[in-house]
Amino acid sequence: QVQLVESGGGLVQPGGSLRLSCAASGFTFSHYTMGWYRQAPGKQRELVATITSGSVTNYVDSVKGRFTISRDNPENTVYLQMNNLKPEDTAVYYCNAQYFGFNYWGQGTQVTVSS
């Protein structure tokens, strides 16, 4: 069955870095647009970054220049490198896979930015 398993979240101080990973299985990873979304308490889930099957990337304005999304197709894994983290980046981060009518979600990983 389809699985998206996120890892790498945690507690970090402002200005610090984290690298999230999402290991995918159960579908043809290389065909899918992969993405990272986040949801802060009391807020709607929002797009953070996406990367297409051709490795074209897109970012929400608030993370441009700080976050980098990448993918490793042989390893069926997508990454989110997060640098210069801010308290407003605190949220549950979700991995997403999309391909035409198919849309899959991971269970999420908590990122907390606090001193």
C-alpha positions as CSV (number, residue, x, y, z in Angstrom):
1,Q,0.0,0.0,0.0
2,V,1.0,3.7,-0.3
3,Q,3.1,5.0,2.5
4,L,4.7,8.4,3.1
5,V,6.8,8.4,6.2
6,E,8.2,11.7,7.4
7,S,11.2,12.1,9.8
8,G,13.6,14.8,10.9
9,G,11.3,17.1,12.9
10,G,12.1,18.4,16.3
11,L,12.9,21.4,18.5
12,V,15.4,23.9,17.2
13,Q,16.3,27.4,18.3
14,P,15.6,30.4,16.0
15,G,18.3,30.6,13.3
16,G,18.9,26.9,13.4
17,S,18.4,24.3,10.7
18,L,16.6,21.0,10.2
19,R,16.3,18.6,7.4
20,L,13.0,16.7,6.9
21,S,12.9,13.5,5.0
22,C,9.9,11.7,3.5
23,A,10.3,8.1,2.4
24,A,7.7,6.9,-0.1
25,S,6.6,3.5,-1.1
26,G,3.7,1.8,-2.9
27,F,3.6,4.0,-6.0
28,T,5.9,5.1,-8.9
29,F,7.7,7.9,-7.0
30,S,9.5,9.4,-10.0
31,H,6.2,10.2,-11.7
32,Y,4.7,12.2,-8.9
33,T,5.0,15.9,-7.9
34,M,6.1,15.8,-4.3
35,G,5.4,18.5,-1.8
36,W,5.7,19.7,1.8
37,Y,2.8,21.4,3.5
38,R,2.5,22.6,7.1
39,Q,-0.2,23.4,9.6
40,A,0.2,25.6,12.6
41,P,-2.2,25.4,15.5
42,G,-5.4,27.2,14.7
43,K,-4.4,27.7,11.1
44,Q,-5.2,26.0,7.8
45,R,-2.7,23.7,6.1
46,E,-0.5,25.6,3.7
47,L,1.8,24.8,0.9
48,V,5.5,25.2,1.7
49,A,7.3,23.8,-1.4
50,T,6.8,21.4,-4.3
51,I,9.1,19.6,-6.7
52,T,7.8,18.1,-10.0
53,S,8.9,14.9,-11.6
54,G,11.2,17.1,-13.7
55,S,12.6,18.7,-10.5
56,V,11.0,22.1,-11.0
57,T,10.6,23.7,-7.6
58,N,8.1,26.1,-6.2
59,Y,8.1,27.8,-2.8
60,V,5.7,29.9,-0.7
61,D,7.2,33.4,-0.4
62,S,7.8,33.2,3.3
63,V,10.4,30.4,3.0
64,K,12.1,31.5,-0.2
65,G,15.9,31.7,0.3
66,R,15.7,29.7,3.5
67,F,14.2,26.3,2.5
68,T,15.2,23.9,-0.2
69,I,13.2,21.0,-1.5
70,S,14.9,18.1,-3.3
71,R,14.2,14.6,-4.4
72,D,16.2,11.4,-4.7
73,N,14.3,9.2,-7.2
74,P,16.4,6.0,-6.7
75,E,15.8,6.3,-3.0
76,N,12.1,7.3,-3.3
77,T,12.7,10.1,-0.9
78,V,12.0,13.8,-0.9
79,Y,13.8,16.2,1.4
80,L,13.2,19.7,2.9
81,Q,16.3,21.5,4.1
82,M,15.2,24.3,6.4
83,N,17.7,27.0,7.3
84,N,17.4,30.2,9.4
85,L,14.3,28.8,11.0
86,K,11.9,31.3,12.6
87,P,9.3,30.8,15.4
88,E,6.6,31.3,12.7
89,D,7.9,28.2,11.0
90,T,6.5,26.1,13.9
91,A,4.0,23.7,12.6
92,V,3.3,20.1,11.7
93,Y,5.0,19.4,8.4
94,Y,3.3,17.0,6.0
95,C,4.7,15.2,3.0
96,N,2.4,15.0,-0.1
97,A,2.4,13.1,-3.4
98,Q,0.3,14.1,-6.4
99,Y,-0.2,12.7,-9.8
100,F,-3.3,13.5,-11.8
101,G,-6.2,12.2,-9.6
102,F,-4.0,10.6,-7.0
103,N,-3.2,12.5,-3.8
104,Y,-1.4,11.0,-0.8
105,W,-0.4,12.4,2.6
106,G,2.0,11.4,5.3
107,Q,1.2,11.5,9.0
108,G,3.2,14.6,9.7
109,T,6.3,15.6,11.7
110,Q,6.4,18.3,14.3
111,V,8.8,21.2,13.9
112,T,9.1,23.6,16.8
113,V,11.2,26.7,16.6
114,S,11.7,28.2,20.1
115,S,14.4,29.6,22.3
